[in-house]
Amino acid sequence: MKIFVTGANGRLGSQFMKLVPNAIPLVRKKSGFKKEIVTDFNSNELKKLLKDADVVVHLAASLNFDNNLFPSKSMRHPEIPSA
């Protein structure tokens, strides 16, 4: 079974890799995982990489705890102060 995982370097992904060591990590830069595939995650490349996948586990995330997450003041929650 071919299992691909995004976010293998992160908190959840690293734990997943311990539980499923035969999973194939998709990474943006070399990380030292066995069988890792370095990709820029563009759609054409992903289509080729994942065409034979049985499972894709998406654990990647981009976290930003800055109050400037929302560019428009109208999108900001009134109780969250602006920076």
C-alpha positions in Angstrom: 0.0 0.0 0.0 1.4 3.4 -1.0 0.8 6.0 1.7 1.9 9.6 1.2 2.0 12.2 4.0 2.4 15.9 4.0 3.6 17.7 7.1 5.9 14.9 8.1 8.3 17.5 9.8 5.6 18.9 12.0 4.2 17.9 15.3 1.4 15.6 14.1 3.3 14.4 11.0 6.4 13.3 12.9 4.2 11.2 15.2 2.4 9.8 12.2 5.8 8.8 10.7 6.7 6.9 13.9 3.4 5.0 13.7 3.5 4.4 9.9 7.2 4.3 9.0 6.5 3.0 5.5 4.6 6.2 4.6 6.3 8.4 1.9 6.8 11.9 3.2 6.3 14.8 0.7 8.6 17.6 1.8 9.6 21.0 0.5 13.3 20.5 1.4 15.4 17.5 2.4 14.6 16.4 5.9 16.4 13.1 6.3 13.4 10.8 6.0 13.8 7.5 4.2 12.0 7.6 0.8 11.1 11.3 1.2 10.1 13.1 -2.0 11.1 16.8 -2.3 8.4 18.8 -4.1 7.2 22.3 -4.5 3.6 21.0 -4.3 2.5 22.4 -7.7 -0.6 20.6 -9.0 1.0 19.1 -12.1 3.8 17.5 -10.0 1.3 16.3 -7.4 -0.9 14.6 -10.0 2.1 12.6 -11.2 3.4 11.8 -7.7 0.0 10.7 -6.4 -1.4 8.8 -9.3 -0.6 5.4 -7.7 -1.3 6.5 -4.2 -3.7 4.4 -2.1 -3.8 7.0 0.7 -2.8 10.6 1.2 -2.6 11.9 4.7 -2.6 15.7 4.7 -1.1 17.0 8.0 0.7 20.0 6.7 -0.3 23.4 8.0 0.9 27.0 8.0 0.3 28.6 11.3 0.5 32.3 11.9 -0.6 33.7 15.3 -0.2 37.3 14.2 -3.2 39.5 14.6 -2.7 40.6 11.0 -4.1 37.4 9.6 -7.0 39.3 8.2 -5.9 42.2 5.9 -9.3 44.0 6.0 -10.5 45.5 9.2 -14.0 44.3 8.4 -12.7 40.7 8.5 -11.2 41.1 12.0 -13.0 39.9 15.1 -14.0 43.0 17.1 -12.5 41.5 20.3 -9.1 40.8 18.8 -6.9 44.0 19.0 -4.9 45.1 15.9 -1.2 45.1 16.2 
